[in-house]
Amino acid sequence: MSNTAANLRHKIDSASDLKGVVRTMKALAASSISQYEKSVSSLTDYYRTVELGLSATIQAVDVNLPAVGAISNTDKQGDNIVSAIVFGSDQGLVGQFNEDIADFAIKALADLGAQSQTIQLQVWAVGERVYSRLADAGLSMEKSFTVPTSINEITALVGQIQIDSETHLANASAARVYVFYNQMQSGAQYQPISQRLLPLDQKWQRELAQIPWPTKRLPEILGSNDMTLRALIREYIFISLYRACAESLASENASRLAAMQRAEKNIEELLDNLGKEFHVLRQSSIDAELSDVLAGYELLNLNAD
C-alpha cells in the first residue's frame, strides 16, 4: 500500500516526537553516569579507613579467634554452599547489559559447580530482568531486589542485602559468597566481573597485616577484638556491595546511553528517508496537477480552433 502525504506527515511527526524522547533519555543517562562514578570515587577514603582498621585489628588478634576463623577457614559447616549476588537492571533499553552479566555469572557459577558435585547454589538478583534470565537458566533463585533509582537508595539496598544474606547463612559460617556486576571501563564501556566477598582467606589477611600504619603512634583497639573485627568486616562487605551497585548503575546508564545513541541515529536515518519520500510524493502531486492544467489548456485551445 503506497503512502499518502498525510500518512507520511504523521510518520514524520511521530518519529520527531520519539527523537525528542530519546534525546531526553540520553541526557538523563549521561548525567546519571557522572553521579554514580563520583559515588564510587567517594568510597576511596572510607575504604582506606576501614582497610587500616582491619590491618590493625588483624595484627592485634589471635588467628584462632572465632571472627578470624569464620572468614578464613573453609573447612566448616556450609563449605558446600555458594551464594551469589548478581546486579542487573529493572528497566529495558540497555542493550546487552543484563545478558552480559547473566551469562558471565552463569558460566562462573557453573565452573564452581564443576569443582564440587555437592555444591548448593543460592542466587540473589538485583533487578527483575537479570532475575528472569538467571531463573530461565535453571539457577536456584532466592530473592529479587529492586534496583535503586538514585544514589540515596543504594545504602538501603545494600543494608537489606546484608541483613537477608546474614540471616539466610546464619548456620553456614563457611559459605562462599560472590558478587557479580558490570564494571565501568574507559570510553563509557563496561565489562562483567566477579568478587568473592566471603570467606576472606589467609592471603587477604596477610596482605592487610603488612599495610604500614600512616603515623608513628600505633592504634589501640578498645573493647573486644572479636567484636571490632566483625564490625570492620561488615563495613568491608558493605563498601564492596555499595561499589558493586554503583558500578553496575553507572554501567547500566552507559549501556542505555549507547543504546539511545544508536536509536537516535536510526531515527535520523528514518526521518531522512521519510523526508525524501515525502518530497518525492509532493513533487509527484505537483507534477500531476501541472500536467492536468496543461492538458486542460491544450484542450481549450483545440476547442477554440
C-alpha positions in Angstrom: 0.0 0.0 0.0 1.5 3.3 -1.1 1.9 6.1 1.4 -0.1 9.3 1.2 1.2 12.7 2.0 -0.9 12.8 5.2 0.3 9.3 6.2 4.0 10.3 5.7 3.5 13.6 7.6 2.1 11.5 10.5 5.1 9.2 10.5 7.5 12.2 10.4 5.8 13.8 13.3 5.8 10.6 15.3 9.5 10.0 14.6 10.3 13.5 15.6 8.5 13.1 18.9 10.4 9.8 19.5 13.6 11.6 18.7 12.9 14.1 21.4 12.2 11.3 24.0 15.5 9.6 23.0 17.4 12.9 23.5 15.9 13.3 26.9 16.9 9.7 27.9 20.4 10.3 26.6 20.8 13.4 28.8 19.5 11.6 31.8 21.8 8.6 31.3 24.8 10.8 30.8 24.0 12.8 34.0 23.5 9.5 36.0 26.8 8.1 34.8 28.7 11.0 36.3 26.8 10.8 39.6 27.4 7.1 40.1 31.1 7.4 39.1 31.5 10.2 41.7 29.9 8.0 44.3 32.4 5.2 43.6 35.3 7.7 43.8 34.0 9.0 47.2 34.3 5.5 48.7 38.1 5.6 48.3 38.9 7.4 51.6 36.3 5.4 53.5 37.6 2.2 52.2 41.1 3.2 53.2 40.0 3.9 56.7 38.3 0.5 57.0 41.3 -1.2 55.5 43.6 0.4 58.1 41.3 -0.6 60.9 41.3 -4.2 59.6 45.0 -4.2 59.3 45.5 -3.0 62.9 42.9 -5.4 64.3 44.2 -8.5 62.4 47.7 -7.8 63.7 46.3 -7.5 67.3 44.1 -10.6 67.4 44.9 -14.2 67.6 44.4 -16.1 64.3 42.4 -18.7 66.3 39.7 -16.2 67.3 36.2 -17.1 66.0 35.9 -14.0 63.9 39.1 -14.8 62.0 38.4 -18.4 61.7 35.0 -17.8 60.3 36.3 -15.7 57.5 39.4 -17.7 56.6 38.8 -21.4 57.2 36.5 -23.1 54.6 36.6 -26.5 56.3 33.5 -25.8 58.2 29.7 -26.1 58.1 28.4 -24.7 54.9 31.5 -25.2 52.8 29.4 -26.7 50.0 27.1 -23.6 49.9 27.8 -21.0 47.3 25.8 -17.8 47.3 25.8 -15.2 44.5 24.6 -11.7 44.4 24.1 -10.5 40.8 23.4 -6.9 39.9 21.3 -6.2 36.8 18.5 -3.8 35.8 14.8 -3.4 36.2 14.3 -1.4 33.1 15.0 -2.2 29.4 16.6 -0.1 26.7 20.1 -1.1 28.0 21.4 -3.2 25.1 23.1 -6.4 26.2 23.6 -5.2 29.8 21.6 -7.9 31.5 22.6 -10.6 29.1 26.3 -9.9 29.6 26.3 -10.1 33.4 23.9 -13.0 33.5 25.9 -15.1 31.0 29.1 -14.3 32.9 27.6 -15.3 36.2 26.1 -18.5 34.8 29.4 -19.6 33.4 31.4 -18.7 36.6 28.9 -20.5 38.8 28.9 -23.5 36.5 32.7 -23.6 36.8 32.4 -23.6 40.6 29.8 -26.4 40.4 32.2 -28.4 38.3 34.8 -28.2 41.1 32.4 -29.8 43.6 29.5 -32.1 42.8 27.8 -31.4 46.2 27.6 -27.6 45.8 24.4 -25.9 46.9 23.8 -22.8 44.9 21.8 -19.8 46.1 21.4 -16.7 44.0 20.1 -13.2 44.9 19.4 -10.9 41.9 19.2 -7.1 41.9 16.8 -6.3 39.0 13.8 -8.1 37.6 15.3 -8.6 34.1 18.5 -10.3 35.2 16.4 -12.3 37.7 14.3 -13.7 34.9 17.3 -14.6 32.8 19.0 -16.4 35.7 15.8 -18.2 36.5 15.4 -19.3 32.9 18.9 -20.7 33.1 17.8 -23.0 35.9 19.6 -21.4 38.8 18.2 -21.6 42.3 16.9 -18.1 42.9 16.4 -16.9 46.5 15.2 -13.4 46.1 14.9 -10.4 43.8 15.7 -6.8 44.9 14.6 -3.6 43.2 17.3 -1.6 41.5 17.9 1.8 43.2 16.8 4.8 41.1 19.2 7.2 42.9 22.4 7.3 44.9 20.5 7.8 48.1 18.7 4.5 47.7 21.9 2.4 47.4 22.6 2.4 51.1 19.2 1.0 51.9 19.5 -1.7 49.3 23.0 -2.8 50.5 21.8 -2.9 54.1 18.8 -5.1 53.1 21.1 -7.5 51.2 23.4 -7.8 54.2 20.5 -8.5 56.6 18.9 -11.1 54.3 22.1 -12.8 53.5 23.4 -12.9 57.1 20.0 -14.3 58.2 19.9 -16.9 55.4 23.5 -18.0 56.0 23.5 -17.8 59.8 24.2 -21.5 60.2 26.6 -21.8 57.3 29.7 -19.9 58.6 31.9 -21.1 55.8 29.6 -20.4 52.9 31.2 -18.8 49.9 29.7 -15.5 48.8 30.3 -13.9 45.4 29.1 -10.7 43.8 28.7 -10.3 40.1 28.3 -6.9 38.4 29.3 -4.9 35.3 32.2 -2.5 35.9 32.7 0.7 34.1 35.7 1.0 31.7 37.1 3.8 29.7 35.0 5.3 26.9 31.7 4.6 28.6 32.3 0.8 28.1 31.8 -1.9 30.8 32.8 -5.5 31.4 31.3 -8.1 33.8 33.5 -9.0 36.8 33.1 -11.0 40.0 34.4 -10.7 43.5 34.5 -13.2 46.3 33.2 -11.5 49.5 33.4 -14.4 51.9 35.3 -16.3 53.2 38.2 -13.9 53.4 41.3 -16.1 53.1 44.7 -16.1 54.8 46.3 -14.4 51.9 43.9 -11.5 52.2 44.7 -11.3 56.0 48.5 -11.4 55.4 48.3 -8.6 52.8 46.2 -6.4 55.2 48.6 -7.1 58.1 51.5 -5.8 56.0 49.9 -2.4 55.5 52.0 0.2 57.4 50.3 2.5 59.8 50.5 6.1 58.4 51.7 7.6 61.7 54.3 6.8 64.4 51.6 6.3 67.0 50.1 2.9 66.7 46.3 2.5 67.3 44.8 0.9 70.3 41.8 -1.3 69.9 39.1 -0.5 72.5 36.7 -3.2 73.6 36.6 -6.8 72.3 39.0 -7.6 69.4 36.5 -10.1 68.1 33.6 -7.6 68.0 35.8 -4.9 66.4 37.0 -7.3 63.7 33.4 -8.4 62.9 32.2 -4.8 62.7 35.1 -3.9 60.4 34.4 -6.9 58.2 30.8 -5.9 57.9 31.9 -2.4 56.8 34.3 -4.0 54.3 31.4 -6.1 52.8 29.1 -3.0 52.9 31.7 -1.0 50.9 32.2 -3.9 48.4 28.5 -4.2 47.8 28.0 -0.4 47.6 30.7 -0.2 45.0 29.3 -3.1 43.0 25.9 -1.5 43.0 27.2 2.0 42.0 29.4 0.5 39.3 26.5 -1.5 38.0 24.3 1.5 37.8 27.0 3.6 36.0 27.4 0.7 33.5 23.6 0.4 33.1 23.4 4.1 32.2 26.4 3.8 29.9 24.7 0.9 28.1 21.5 2.9 27.9 23.3 5.9 26.6 24.9 3.8 23.8 21.5 2.3 23.0 19.9 5.7 22.8 22.7 6.9 20.6 22.1 4.0 18.2 18.3 4.7 18.4 18.9 8.4 17.6 21.0 7.5 14.6 18.3 5.1 13.3 15.6 7.7 13.9 17.6 10.4 12.0 18.1 8.0 9.1 14.3 7.2 9.2 13.5 10.9 9.2 15.8 11.5 6.3 14.2 8.7 4.3 10.7 9.7 5.2 11.5 13.3 4.3 12.9 12.3 0.9 9.8 10.1 0.3 7.5 13.0 1.3 9.2 15.5 -1.0 9.1 13.0 -3.9 5.4 12.3 -3.3 4.7 16.0 -3.0 6.7 16.8 -6.2 4.8 14.0 -8.0 1.5 15.5 -6.8 2.6 19.0 -8.1 3.7 17.5 -11.4 0.4 15.7 -11.8 -1.6 18.9 -11.1 0.6 20.9 -13.6 0.0 18.1 -16.2 -3.7 18.4 -15.7 -3.6 22.2 -16.0 -1.6 21.9 -19.3 -3.9 19.2 -20.6 -6.9 21.4 -19.9 -5.2 24.4 -21.5 -4.4 22.4 -24.7 -8.0 21.1 -24.8 -9.4 24.6 -24.6 -7.1 25.8 -27.4 -8.2 22.9 -29.6 -11.9 23.7 -29.0 -11.2 27.4 -29.8 -9.7 26.5 -33.1 
